[in-house]
C-alpha cells in the first residue's frame, strides 16, 4: 500500500495523472525530507553560528548501522553480504494484557476473508482447471514463464538453527498502478530470498484489497489473501487506510493460521525493491522500523499539539517510524492491528488532524497505536533508502536493505536535479496510474545521482522478467525517460552574447517597483533563474530576440536605452541591467576571463550553495549570491580554483564534474558542498508578477 504524496487520488481510475496534480504534494514531502536530512546552514559564508552537521538517526531505540556490513565487489550493494548478527534482546517493554483483537464494527463495505482454498478458486479463474496456487496464467501468460518463489516447505526445513524466520506481508490494492509495482517488488523479494540459503525471509503472502473482494491478474503469481476494500465512509478518499484493514482481515482469516507458521512478520509495500536479504532485526518484545525524518515533531509546528490530542503520554514514546517496512513479532501485530485500523479511521475523520498529518496520516495511526500499547521499535535508518533528485543519497555507501521509490527522480538532460517539476529525464511512479511504465527505462543522464542508476537497473531487470509487461506498458512516445533534448542554443547570436554571463537583469515594469527580489539570470543551455522559480529561454531565429518561457512565452527585443545600456523590451515585461552596481575592487588581467575555468563557469548554472540558490559567476569577476554581491577571480597558483569574496568572507571553490563544487572557507577551513540545480517552475507563482 502507498504512503506517498498523491495517493489520495487512488480511489479514482484516471488514465494518467499530470505531474502538476501531484508535484505540490511531492514537493512538500521533499522539503520536509530535505530539512531533516540535507540542508546545511549557510553559516559557512558569514561565520555567525556554529557549523551544522548532519546527525545520525535518533539514539532512542536506534541500532545505527546494523551488522556493520561493508560492500561486496566493486561497491555493488547486491554483492555477497556477510551474515547479519541478531540484535541482542533489549529491555522488556510492558504491554497491556489485552493482546487479543476486539471485534471490528460492521462497515459499509464488509470484508470477504479468503482462505487458501478460496485463493485456489480465484486463481482458477485465470488458470487452467485443476491447477494449484502458484500455477496457471498471469495476464494470459503461463505461470512457468515468471520468476517463482522457492518451495516454502523446503526453505523452512533447511538446517539453519540460528535462523529467526519471518513471513513477509506485501500490502497492495487492485489497481493497474499497484500491479506493476507488486510484480517488481515480488521479483526482487524472490531474488534476494534465493541469495541466502539460511534466509530469515522464509515466505511471502500478498494482502490484496479490491472492490467487492474480486481477484486480479496476479492471483497465480503468489499466495494472496483478498479483502473487500473499504468504502468512502471509512477512507474518505484516503485509500491507504486499506492497509491496516487488509492486515486485520488477514489476521482474522483461517489463511493466517495456515500460512504464517513463523513467529515474525515483515511488512512490505509495492514500491519496495529489495537490494539484499533482510535479516530479522526485531525481538519478541521490540519491533524494528525505519526512521522517517518527516515523522519528527520539529518538522511541522502543530505535530506535538495534534499528537498530544491522541496520545497523553510522553511525546518521545511516539516514535518517527511507520508500519512499512517493519518487522514485528506476530503477537505484537495481533495486539495492535485493530486499534491501528480504528485510530486511522478516526484521524482521517478529524478535520484538524487530517490537515496536519496529510499523506502520512495512517503512519501516525500506527505509531500512536504502538505508543498506546507500549510497543517500541529499533528505529533503523539503514532499513531502506528513499532517494530523490533533490538530495544526494549514496546507495552504495548507505548500503540499505530496501530501495523505496516513493519520491520522483527528475533531471535535466545533462543530469542536473530539477525541483518540484517533471524532469527532462523523469521517473515518478505517480505518472503511471493507467498503464505500466515503458520497459526498458532509458539510462539516466551520466551526471544523475547514483540512486537513479540503481533504480533503472532494478526496474529493467524486473520488468524484463515479466512477459506481459510490453503489452500493458505506455507507448514509447510517452516514455518520460526518453524525451528528446532541445537543440543547442546559438552561442554566436546577439541575444546569447547579451544575456549569458551578465546580470542581474531587473524587471523594470513600474508595477513591480519595490515588490521584493528582482534578479533574473539567463544561463547557457536555456535555463533562467527568476525570483519566482525557474524558467527557460532561447534566442529567436534571427538572434535579435530573447524568447522567454515564463508564465507564458514572452518575446523580448534587444534594444539600447538612452545611456547605451542593453534593454530587453517586451509587450508585457521589460528587463534592464541595474544602473549602478557595487564597484569591483579587482584589478585583474583581461586574460584571466579567457582561462578554461572562467569560460567554464561564466554563464553556467544555476548554482546552489549548500542547497540555497542562487550563486552566479558573472563576467569580469562579478559575483551574485543570495546574501550580497561580491567578486571572484581565478586563483593564480591553481587555475582550477576560483576565489570568491563577499561579506568579508573569502572562500576557495574547486569545481568538480557534473556541476558540483567544494567550497573551503579561508579563515578556518570549513567545508561546504554546492552544485547546480534547477528550482521549482515559475508557473506556480505567476500571480506575483505585475499584470
Secondary structure, DSSP 8 states (H G I E B T S, - for coil): ---STTGGGGGS--S---HHHHHHHHHHHHHHHHHHHT---THHHH--S-------S-STT---SGGG----GGG-TTS-----------------S--S-------SS------HHHHHHHHHTTS-TT--TT-SEETTEEGGGS-----HHHHHHSS-TT---EEEEEEEESSHHHHHHHHHHHHHHHHHHHH-TT-SEEEEEEEEEEGGG---TTTTTS-EEEEE---HHHHTT-GGGHHHHHHHHHHTSHHHHHH--SSEEEEEETTEEESS-------SSEEEEE--GGGSGGGSTTHHHHHHHH--S-GGGS-S--SSSEEEEHHHHHHHHHHHHHHHHHHHHSHHHHHHHGGGHHHHHHHHHHHHTT-EEEEEGGGEE--BTTB---HHHH--SEEE--S-EEE-TT--EE-SS--SEEE-GGG-SSSB--SS-----TTS-HHHHHHHHHHHHHHHT-TTHHHHB--GGG-TTS--------TTSHHHHHHBT---EEE--GGGTTSS---BEE-GGGEEEETTEEEEEEE-TTSSEEEEESSSEEEEEEEE-TTS-EEEE-SS-EEEE-S----------GGGGGSHHHHHHTT---EEETTEEEEEE-GGGEEE-SS--EEEEE-TT-TTEEEEEETTEEEEEEE-GGGEEEEEETTT--EEEEEEEE-SBGGGGGGGS--
